[in-house]
Structures are given as structure tokens and as C-alpha cells.
Amino acid sequence: MTDGLVLVLSESSLKKLTGLEPVNRTRIAKKLKEYQDKPLLLEADIKRLSGTRDPVLYRIRIGDYRVIGSVQARRFEVLDIRHRSSL
């Protein structure tokens, strides 16, 4: 068993990720993989979104994009990927 983080992408977030330009898609995928392998990095980079309760949502900043998701135990579920201008 691994001590890493379980990363789950929703169907809609996967669709958004595949629709991005290759350079942005690669950057986001690489960073998410890095968080999966080293969850302590995620703890430093994650911010709670105000006004969210059930579930509590968090955002990760990756370049000009924001990855929105929820955390439960050792699992981060990616719910949305947005450009910073659309937040």
C-alpha cells in the first residue's frame, strides 16, 4: 500500500483537462501527479474556498488555472478545472 494521495478526476474535470491546450494540460497533469506522489506539497499549496460547506471545496493554483476539488482522508477528488479569469 502506498502513502501517497489517491487522486480522482470527475468526468467533467477530465473532459475540461483534455480540452485544454497541450502545454497547459501537461503542466496540470504533471503537477497533479507530483501531488499524488508527495501529498505534503499539496498541503502547502491548497486553499479552502470560502462559502463552501458540504462538501468543503478547495482550490489548487497551477499557473493560470485553478483545480477545484474536495478532500476526504487521503483522497482528492478533482471536480472542476477553470481558468483564473472565470472564478
C-alpha positions in Angstrom: 0.0 0.0 0.0 1.2 3.5 -0.8 1.4 6.5 1.5 0.5 8.7 -1.5 -2.6 10.6 -2.2 -5.4 9.0 -4.2 -6.4 11.4 -7.0 -9.8 11.1 -8.7 -10.9 13.2 -11.6 -14.6 13.6 -12.2 -15.9 13.0 -15.7 -16.4 16.8 -16.3 -13.0 17.7 -15.0 -11.3 15.1 -17.2 -13.2 16.5 -20.2 -12.0 20.0 -19.4 -8.5 18.8 -18.9 -8.4 17.1 -22.3 -9.9 20.2 -23.9 -7.0 22.5 -22.8 -4.0 23.4 -24.9 -1.3 20.8 -24.7 1.1 22.9 -22.7 -1.5 23.7 -20.0 -2.8 20.1 -20.0 0.7 18.8 -19.5 1.5 21.3 -16.7 -1.7 20.5 -14.8 -1.3 16.7 -15.2 2.4 16.9 -14.1 1.6 18.9 -11.0 -1.3 16.7 -10.0 1.0 13.6 -10.4 3.5 15.4 -8.2 0.9 16.0 -5.5 -0.2 12.4 -5.8 3.4 11.2 -5.1 4.2 13.9 -2.4 1.0 14.8 -0.6 2.8 17.2 1.8 3.3 19.5 -1.2 -0.5 19.6 -1.6 -0.9 20.7 2.0 1.3 23.7 1.4 -0.5 24.7 -1.9 -4.1 24.1 -1.2 -6.6 26.8 -0.1 -10.1 26.4 1.2 -12.8 28.2 -0.8 -14.8 30.4 1.4 -18.6 29.9 1.5 -18.4 26.1 0.9 -19.7 23.7 3.5 -20.9 20.3 2.3 -18.6 19.3 0.7 -15.9 21.8 1.7 -14.1 22.7 -1.5 -10.5 23.6 -2.0 -8.5 25.1 -4.9 -5.0 24.5 -6.1 -3.3 27.1 -8.2 -1.4 25.7 -11.2 -0.3 28.5 -13.5 -3.3 30.4 -14.8 -5.6 27.5 -13.9 -7.4 26.6 -10.7 -8.2 23.0 -9.8 -11.3 22.8 -7.6 -11.9 19.7 -5.5 -12.8 18.1 -2.2 -10.6 16.2 0.2 -11.5 13.2 2.2 -8.8 11.3 4.1 -6.1 10.5 1.6 -8.3 11.2 -1.4 -8.5 14.4 -3.5 -11.4 14.5 -5.9 -11.0 17.0 -8.8 -14.4 18.4 -9.5 -13.5 21.3 -11.9 -10.6 22.9 -13.7 -11.1 26.6 -14.5 -9.0 29.5 -15.9 -8.4 32.1 -13.2 -10.4 34.7 -15.1 -13.6 32.7 -14.8 -13.6 32.5 -11.0 
